[in-house]
């Protein structure tokens, strides 16, 4: 693990070089690296969850006493939202890249289908129909148990037909994970799986190397994440550091950093893109360089079937980032 006062330059230079190599790797190579990562995560499941419980149960004056019953409840929660969620993501990523390598597209639970847009939500600029793609549950994984009673569907703009949609999607798969550059991931979320998920997305979906900066509160988790994500560290695509805002400022200003990802922090996001001297930069960053996420590793809304349409229309349109599904980039 790197210390909070380390020199960003050499680490970012190595990450930048590794990213250039990574963007040219085949789908088969990406599948193998994701599979190796899944195996490494599996080896750290229990120690990861126990470390999360430990630092979340520590008050300023020392550890808080926890009853055995509460300990078991917390263990179940930390397993699900930390290492098990990361393991699922790595397994799904490996499977999808393998299917892209063998057949051009991932295998879906069901065939994409056309759906009509609700009349109240339609506008002259919006297509009358959508393409719906079911993405949860994924049958070969543990979804039927963990997500029992839940399903997820991505709704995309209809480009004219299902065939055109599939062709566009396949084109996207061929060019996925080729962005290059280095992403600075500012991981400060209370859910310990978020930082790992963000790193996996940047590497396997966008094709960037990652400098992952953890909050000092999560310092005990850093060596565990290094072990869990060791194949990515060994490939030169990931470096993990624990540090404060000063470290983040130095990293953000580095020329090698081409993308910034932060969990939550609307005020931080606004300072980054303002570039008015109130943040780490004197000139504004392009908004496309900065991705902000509020407490979820999947940018989606989970709504009741009976949720009124009008509030839904006020939600921002965001590109889909389901791991490596590489759907045509538009929410509808």
N, C-alpha and C positions, 0 to 999 in steps of 0.2 A: 504494500500500500504506500502511496506517496504522501508526503507530509504537506501541510497547508502552505508552507513557504517555499515550495519547490519552483524551479525555473520552468515555465511553461514551454519555452522555445524548443528544446530538444525533443520533448515528448510529442508536441504537436507536429514537428517535422517528420518524426517517424510515423505518426498516424496518417499524415498526408501522403507519404510515400506508399503506405500499405493500402490506402484507399484507391490510389491509381492502379495498383495491381488487382485489387478486388473487383473493380468495375469491369474488368475484362474476363473474369472467371466464368465458367460455364454453369448452367443450371444444375448439372450433376455435382459439381464441386460445392456449390452453395447448399445443396441438399445434404451432402456429407458433413459439412461443417455444422449445419443446424442439428443434425443427428448427434454428432459428437457433443454439442452443447447440451442437448437434452440429457444425455447420459451423465454429464458432469453435474447438471442441476440435480438430478435424481440422487446423487451421492451426498448432497448437502441439505436435503429436505428438512431433516429434524433439527440439525444445528442451526439452520437459518431461522426456523420458526422460534426456537428457544431463545436465540439472540434478540429477536424482535420483541418477544415478551419481556425480556430482561430490561432493555432500554426504555420500553414504554411503561415499565413498572417502577421506574426510578424517579423519585421526587428530588427537589434541590437538596434536601437534607439526608438522602439515602434511599435504599430500596424500600418499596412498599410491600407489606405482608399480604400474600394472596392465599386464599383458601384452596384446598385441593380441587374442589368442584369448579371454582372460577378458573384455576389453572388449566383444567381440561377444556373448558369453554374457550379460553383465550388461545390455547394450542390449536383447536379446530379452526378458529378464525384466522390465525396467522398462517397456518398451513395452506388454507384455501386461497387467501389473498396474496400470499408471498410465493413460496417455492412451487406449490402445486399449480397455481396459475401460470407461473413462468415455464414450468415443465410442459404444460399443455400448449403454450404458445410456441415453444421450441419444437415440439413434436409436430404440431400443425404446420409450422414453417418448413420443416424437413419434408413432410409429406407433400405439401403443395409444390415445392421446388422439384421434387422427384417427378411429380405428375406433369409439371410443365416441361421437364426434360424429355419425358417419354411420349407425351401426347399433346403438348402445346397449351393445354388448359387444365386447371384443377378439376377434380371430380366433385360434383355438387351432390347434395342430398336429394335434390329434385331438379327438374328441368326449369330453366328460366321461363317466366310466363308474363303475358301482357296483363295490365290492370288499368282500369279507367281512373283518371284523376277525379276527385270529388269536385262537383261543379262549383261549389263555393270557393274552392282554392284555385280555380283556373284563372288565367290571365292571358291576354293576347300573346305574351312572350313565352308562355308555358305550353308544352305539348299536351294534347288531350289524353294521351296514354303514357303509362310507365312500364318499365320492365322490373319485375320483382324477382329477387334472387334470395333463396333461403340459405342462411349461413350458420344457423344453430338450431338443433344440435348436430354435431358431427358424429356420425354413428361409430366409427372405429375407436373414438376416444371415450372418455368416461362421462361425456355430456349427459347421457340418459340418466345417470345417477346424480351427478353434481347439479345439473340444471333441470331436474325433473319438473315438468309442467311449464317450462319456458321454451320459447322459440324466438329467433331473430331473423328478420328479412330486410335486405337492402333494397330500396326503391330507387331506380335510376331513370334518367331520361330515356325515352324510346327513340333511337336514332333512325327508325323507319321499319325495322323488322327484328325478329329474334336472331336471324342469321347475321344481319349487320351488327347487332349488338355483340354476338359471339366473336365475329371477326375483329371488331374493335378491341374487345377484351384480349384476344390472343395477341394482337399487335402490342398491347400494353404489357403483356407478360414477357414478350421478347425484349422489350426495352427497359424492364423494371430493374431496380437496384443498380443503376448506372450513373447516378448523379455525381459521384466522386466528392472530394472535399472532406472536411471534418465538421462534425456536429458537436457542439458543446451542450451536454444535457445537464441541466441544473436540477438534480433530483432531491426534492425536499418534501415529498409527499409522506403522509402518515401511513399509507399502504405500501409495504416494503417491496411489493412486486412491480410498482409503477416504474421505478428507475430502470429495472432490468428490462421491462417491456418496452420502454422508450428506446433503450439501447438496441434491442433486437429489431425494432422497427426501423431505426436509422440505418442499421447495417444490412438487414435482409430485404427490406422493402425499398428504401431510398438509395442504398449503396454508398453510404458514408461511413467513415471511421468515426469513433466516438471517444471524446473525453468526458467521462461521467464524474461530475462533482457532487459528492454527497454532503448533506448538512452535517456539521460537527456532532449533532445529537446522534447521528447514525454511524459514528466512527467504528463501533464494534461490528457493524455489518460489513464494512469495506473488505476485510480479508476473506470473509465468507463469500461475498459476491465475486471476488477474484477467483476463488476456487470453483464456484458454481459456473462461472462464465470463462473458465480457464482456456478452452479452445479458442475463444475470441481474443483473449489476451495474448495467447501464444501466436496467433496469426497476425498480431500487430494491429488489429482493428479496434481494440478497446483498451483504454487506460482508466483506472479508477483512482480518484483522489478525494480526500476529505478536507474541506477548507471553508473559509469564511467569504464574505462579500468581496474582500480585497483580492482574493485569489480569482474569483469569478470575473472581477473587473479586468485583471491582467489577461485572462484567457479570452474574454470577449474582444479585447482590443487587438489580439494577435491576428496577423494576416492569414494564417492557415485556417482559421475558423470561418466557415462559409455558411453555417446554419446554427441557430440557437433554439434549444427546446427547454421550456420551463413548465413546471407543474403548478398550475394556478398562478397567483401573483399578478393580477391585472395592473396594479400600480407599477410593478417592475416592467411589465410588457410596455406600458405607455412611456416609461422613461427610456427604454431601449430604442423605441422607434421615434422618439422626439428628438434626441440628439441635441438638446438645448443646454447641455452642461449640467443638468440635474442628475444625469445618470453617468455611466462609465464612458460614454462617447460624446465627442463634441459635435459630430455630424450624425444625422439620422441614419438608421439602418433601413433597408427595404423591408417592408412588412413581411414579404415572402421569406425573409431570412429567419424570422422569429415565429415559433409555434408555441402557443400557450394552451395548456390543457387543465381543466378544473376537475381533478379527482376522478378521472376515468381513463382507462387504457384503451378505450374504444370511443371515438367521438360520435356518439349516437344518443338519441333520446329514447328512454324506456317509458312508454305511455300506456295508459289504460285504453282498451278498445273504445270506450265511451268518452274519451277526452274530446272536448269541442274543437272543431277545426280551426277557428279563428286564432286562438293562442298559438297553435302549432305553426301557423303561417309566419309568426314573428320570430321563430327560431332561425338562427343563421344557417345559410347553406354552406356546407363544409364538404370537402372531398372525402371519399371513403378511404379508410386506411386499415381495413381488416387485413391482418397479416398475409401479405402476398397473394390475396385474391385478385389484386390489381384490376378491380372493376373500373369501367369508364368513370373518370373522376368528376362525378357530379351528384350531389344529393338533390332530391326533388320533394 
